[in-house]
């Protein structure tokens, strides 16, 4: 049984305003009660000693296809739960389940299964990465499943989620894409731009229509050019857009991560895993949607084309890479892995930050930023 009141402290506590060193957090009934620079009065409640390590808010991953050997396209509910649990062990306490492109009937069935997990609180929502993507930039998506959006199909996909579809990635150059962006935003769904060969004008029109997220900036987008900024330049430069970055040091070079995050700043940078089933599981043969994928030394590629296929990243590794290899600060990493994605989900103050009144989703890290303990809703997992 989870104690009603718990104390965690004696290390570096990362809050939205500062790093308390040392700091203490009191949790009561799954909610953060106080955050202080002085130890609270001793009582009978259990005390977790940070031993000079870090306490950060639980990570929020907006783009994840699976983990622990399981994929969010699986039919088995236990397998779906396995993927969630694998990432929770690495500090991700809030997850959107991402689906790759597929035939609409298959997507409807997959969305319906995942909606049950949203209703149960296991998932925070569903992210549809396709099928409204560019065939020229499809990457590890099955090109045969791609199609332009239309109002009826968008409506069917959203209805299958019963309010659980929280984000949809699409290519704005497709016929009907601007109308689809407006339809999504009117429904309270995040419209994201990705897998696109759009030009500058098409990207600007999409953002004007309501798109607010760049899906894994750099990956499967027309490249940046000094005379044609294309998707990367426009999305990075527009203050209305949050930019996803896959910080696995494979899909994006650390220098490019540092340039993008440095320019976008903590208010717009979002770390995501884009993880597939091999994350927190190991090398081997897998499926990403319908495509066979081989993972060797943590690098995933589509068997047929050799294209890079998502990542094998966990969010704790993304945070370490962001700090160690991209030379960003721990507070900047926490903002990108927790605070900013929580705001995108419409939950500022509820999750993603260590402050009084927030849900007690917390991660204890050692000095190397490796998770030692993970708390979700006041319970250690």
N, C-alpha and C positions, 0 to 999 in steps of 0.2 A: 504493500500500500504506500502511495506517495505521501510523504509528510506534508502537512498543510503549509509549513514555513521552513524555508531553507536559506542558508547563507553561503555565498560563494565569494571568495576574495583572497587578498594577499598577493595579487599580481597586477598586470596591466589590463585595465578594463577600457575597451574602445567604445566611447559614446559618440553620438553625432557631433558633439561640440568639442571634445577633447579626449585625450588618453589619460585616465587616472592611474597613477603609478606611485603607490599601490591604490587599488580601488576595491570596493565591496558592493555586492548586489544582494538584496534580500528579495526572495521569491515567496509569494503566498498564493496558494490555490491556483497555480499555473500562470500567475501574472506577476510582473516585476513591481515590487512595492516601493523600494528605495534604491538609489544609486548614489554612493557617497565615497568621499576620499578618506573617511575614518571608519574603523571597524565598528559595527553596531554593538550594542550592549549584549553581552553573552547571555545565552538562554539555553533551553533544552534542545533546540532544533539542531539538525545535522549541519556541519560546516564542511564545505569543500575548499581545500587550500589549493590555490593556483600555483603555489611554490615558484613564484616569479614568472610564470607563463602568462598567457594571454586569455582573456575572455572576450569573445566576439559574438554578435548575433548570428543565429542560424542562417545559413546560406539559402538564397532564393534562386532557383534555376528555372528560367523561362523557356529553355530549349533543350530537351533531353528525350532521346528516343528509346532509352533502356539502359540496363546495367545488370551486373551480377549474373550474366548469361541469359537474361530474359529481355524481351522486347515488348514495347507497348502495342505492338500489332498482334501479340499472342492472344489466343482464344481462352486460355486457362487463367482464371482469376488469380490462382496462387502464383503463377508466373508473373502476372502484372504486379502483385504485391512484392515479389522478390526484387523486381527492378527498383521499386520505391525504397525498400529496406536497404539495398546495396548502397544507394546514394545517401541515405540517412546516416549510415555508419561513417560516411566521409563528411558529415556536417551539413548536408542539404536537408533542411527541415520543411521546405516548401518547394513543390515541384509542379511544373506544367508538363504533361505528357505530350510529346510531339509525335505526330504521324506523318510519314512520308506519302508522296503521291501514290494513288491507286485508283482503280475503277470506283466510280461513285457508290455502287451497291456495297462494295467491300468497306469503303470508308464509313458509310452509314452504320454498318454493323460494328466496326471498331469503335466509332464514337459512342455508340449506345453502350458498349461494354465499359468503356472508360468513364462514362457519365455515372455509372453505378459507384465507381470508386471516388468520384467527386462528391457524390451524395453522402458517402460514408466518411468523408474527410481525409481519405488517404492521399488524394490529389487535390491541388488547388485549382485545376482546370485542364483544358485541352488546347493544344496548339496544332493547327493544321498547316504544315509546311507543304503546300500544294493542295490540289493538283493544278492550280492556276499559275504555272511557272513557264519560263522561257525554255523551249527545246534546245536553244543554243547554249544555255547555261544551266542545264538540268543536273550536271554532276552525277551524284549517286541516286538520282530519281529515275524511275522507269519512264522513258520518253513516250512510250505507248499510252501511258495513263494521263498525260498532260492535256489540258484543254483550257480554252478561255472561260472566264466566269460569266454566268448569267444569273439573273435575280432568282429564278426558280431553284437552281442548284444550290446557290448560297443559302437560300431559305431552308432547303431540306437539310443541309449539313448542320446549320445552327439548331434547327428543331430537334435533330437526333441527339444533340448534346444537352437538351433540356436546361439551357442556361449555362452549361459547363464549358462551352467553347469560348475561350478568353482571347485568343489571338489567331489570326490567319495571315500567312505570308503569301504574297502574290507578286507577279511581275507587272508593273504598271503600263507597259507598252501593249499588253494584250487587249483585244477588243472587249469592251465592257468593263475593264478594270477600274476606271474612275468611278463608274456607277457602283461597282461592288465595294469600293472603299467607302463610299458614302453610306451604302446599305449596312456595312459592318459597323461603322462608327455610330450610326443611328441606333444600332442594336446594343451599343455599349461594348463592342468587341474591338480589340486593338488591331488595327490594320498595319501590317508590316511589309516592307519592300525587300525582296530578295530574289535570288536566282533570276537575274534580270540583265537584259542587254539594252535597256532603255537609254535614251540620250538625256541631256541636261533638262530640256524642256519637259519631257515626259515625267521625269522624277519630280520636278518642281510642281507640276500639275497634281501629281499624286499626293504630295505633302499638303498642298493647298486644299485638297479634297478631304484631308483628315488623317493620312498615314503618319504614324509617330515613331516607328521603330525601323531600324535598318537590321535585317536579319543577317547574322554573321558577316559584318562588314568585311570587304575584300573578297570573301570566298564566293565563287560563282556569280561574279558581277563583271561587267565590262571594266577593264583596267583603267586606273587613273592615268591621265595624260595631261601634260602641261598646257595644251591648247584645247583640250576637251575633257572637262572635269568628270563627266559621266556620273554614274550613280555614286561612286565613292566620294568624289569631291563635293557634290551637292549635299549628300546626306551628312557628311562630316561637318559641313559648313553651316547647316541649318540648325538654329538653336531649338527648333521645335522637335527635333528628332533625337531619340536615344539610340546609341549605336552598340550592337552586340559585338563582342570580341571573343573568339575562341583562343584562349591563352594556353595552348598545349605545346607550343614551340614547334609544331609540325605544320598545321594548317595556316598559321600566321607567324611570320618571323618576329622575334622579340622587338626589333627596332621599329617595325611597323605598328606593333601593339603600343609601344611607348609613344610614338608620334600621334597615333589616333587618340589614345587616352589623355595624353598631355594637352591636345587641342580641344577635345570634347569636354574634358574636366570631369570632376566627380558627379556633377548634376546630370550628365548625359551618358556616361560610360557604364555598360552593363556586361559583366562577365557571364558567359554561358558555357556549358560543356558541349552541347550538340553530341552528347554521348550515345553510342550504340550499345548493344548487348554485351560487348566485350569489356566495357568499362567495369573495373573492380572484379574482373573474372579471369582474363588472360588471353593469350594468343590462340588462334584456331580458326575454324570455318564457321561462318554465321550467315544469316539472312538479314538484309536491311530492306524491309518491305518484301518485294519479290526477287531482289537481286542478291545472288551469292557474293559474299564478301570474305576475304581472307585477311586476318590480322597477324602481322609478323613484327615482333619487337614493339608492340603497341601501335603500329601504323596500320590503318585499315584501308584496303583498296578493293574496288569492284573487280571481280575475277575477269569479266569479259572485256572491260575497257581500261582497267588500270587506274581509273579515277580515284582520287582520295574519297573515302566514304565515311563521313562523320568523324568522330573522334573516339578515343578510349579514355577520355578525361574524366576525372572527378573534380568537384568544385574546390576541395582543399588543395589539390595539386594546381589548379588554376590560380588560386590565391598565392601559393608559394612561388609559382613561375612569375606572376605579376610583380611580386616584390623582389625576388632574387635575380631573375634574368632580365626583367624589363625595368628594374630600378625604380619602381614605384613604392610609395609608402604603405604601411599597413592600414592606416585610416583610409587611404584611397582605395585599397583593395576591398576593405569592408564596405565602403560606399558602393562599389561596383558589384560586389557579390551578394549584398543584402539590402542596403537602403534603397538604391535606385530601382531595382526590380520590384521591390515591395510597393514603391510609389506607382509604378506602372500598373500593378495589379489593383490599385485603388485602396491600398491598406497602409498608408503612412501612419506611423505611430502604433499600428496594431502588430505588425511583424517587421523584421528587418532592422531593428535598432534596439539598443540597450537604453531604455528610458522608463521612468515610472509610468505604469499603466499599460505597457506593451505586453504582449504574450511572451512568456518566458521560453522562447526558443533560443538556446545558447550553445556555444561550442567552446570547450576548453582546449587551448592549443599549447603545445610546448614551445620552447624558444625557437625551434625550427619550423613553427607554424603547422605542426602535425597534430591532428585531433587526438585528444586523450579521452575526452568524454563528450557526449552529445545529449542535450536536454531538449525535449519537445513537449510543449504545454506543461512544463513543470515536472516531467518525469524523465529520468535518465534512461537512455535506450542503448 
